[in-house]
Amino acid sequence: EVQLVESGGGLVQPGGSLRLSCAISGFTYKNYCMAWVRQAPGKALEWISDITSGGTALYADFVKGRFTISRDNAKNTVYLQLNSLKTEDTAMYYCAHNRMGGGRGQGTQVTVSS
């Protein structure tokens, strides 16, 4: 069974940082591109970033150098480092198989508030 399990979310003040993790099981993920997406209340799912099997990363324009995606194939884990967080970054964050959020896990909530 393929499973993606996100963790690392929480409540943080504007300007703060969080590191999200996505533990992957059930398939040979190191051969695949993985993505992070998010969904704020009342809004559509939004692509954040993805990383190829070789480690090449792409980001949505709104990231503007604040977020960093990475992967550790030995640990079957994908990470998303969130820096300089803004209130508008508040959302449920998911890792997924693609930019459309396919196969995503249960998500981890990130709340940015003072």
Secondary structure, 3 states (H helix, E strand, C coil): CCEEEEECCEEECCCCCEEEEEEEECCCHHHCCEEEEEECCCCCCEEEEEECCCCCEEECHHHCCCEEEEEEHHHCEEEEEECCCCHHHCEEEEEECCCCCCCCCCCEEEEECC
